[in-house]
């Protein structure tokens, strides 16, 4: 039997959620494009995230920063010097692997991410660890993950630029401007959904680990002495985001604290939110970090600018500390597919809450060869389309249309039949219960609105 991941990859491609990137050229380096349904689902997930993190609060504002940042940003942030994974090479095939992944997959250690190259060499020697092809491995080396390019027509050291290794750096760089223009007092947050790029040694598991992805950041600026309290508060908030806002089951979410030697160079404390990705088990979906004053201290030092905050209450001047909630959009999207994918006897269902579903309803004429039914169904479709994303289907029999909509997560199927012509009402079939009810055409708009807001 196919594994859940294979089924999700196949459905995603077949129904237009996610296509392999550059597919007509044979694909390219684990890149992916969101198809029409994936795009709609993406926008709905972003909307839910934005509502939860920004719109429903009064203390968080959102920005959208550029992908190219001054190269000094990446020196200040520590990425040029310290953003590296350890790689080993198969001595025969010359394929490169992340050493910590090989050690974890061989069951030698559960978390090998903090090991230094020397420690890895010792483990490889002691355990006679070979490459997945069974060949000898090279000694371990550090490999920087920043994606480097040159801007402008000349390629020289002076034109080096990096794609964003973590999206949040715009937030620290813009912190002072946001604080001054919005006249914010601490504590307050800056949110951003933005691209990040990492030259990952190995990419795998569909959208889970890619070299181009999106991050959903909420960086909360606080007085340094308040950081621990806000850190605890935001951890609770993130738990609620996944179980309440995204409607994920509690048992699919787990938390894992990083050991001191495993933390990113900027973190004073770090927890991963993990999601249970079927057969892959619990895997990181978001990093919640107590970054202290590291970021503003570093940017103040490297830019020579004063980024300090004057606290009217305490009459003290200091660089604020940062509590970071950094979620991976692509992993959240994948988790949403895993969470709501269901197989029943005769059908596959993506049981999305209506507010997340790409289409809120589909409209069908009962028979496609009866012009009066088609015309009436078109009227219903055109009226609803003004306010919602609505699908139209007049192919095949009604049962097939239902199953086709179930598979893409459409919560309601609206059928115009002969009674509709006389009584101005329609059949509305519920995706989850498969029960049907008659609803007056004039009430359809409020019916959908209510179902979406309740979900
Ligand atoms: N600013 C903090 C930061 O970047 P991170 O734990 O490295 O922290 C945050 O990344 C999130 O970004 C991760 O929890 C994950 O969801 C996502 N992420 C990181 N690397 C990724 C990759 N190669 N592919 C897809 N998502 C990734």
Boltz pocket constraint, residues with backbone or C-beta under 6 A from the ligand:
constraints:
  - pocket:
      binder: B
      contacts: [[A, 165], [A, 166], [A, 167], [A, 168], [A, 198], [A, 200], [A, 207], [A, 208], [A, 209], [A, 210], [A, 211], [A, 212], [A, 213], [A, 214], [A, 215], [A, 273], [A, 284], [A, 285], [A, 286], [A, 287], [A, 324], [A, 326], [A, 327], [A, 328], [A, 329], [A, 330], [A, 331]]
      max_distance: 6.0
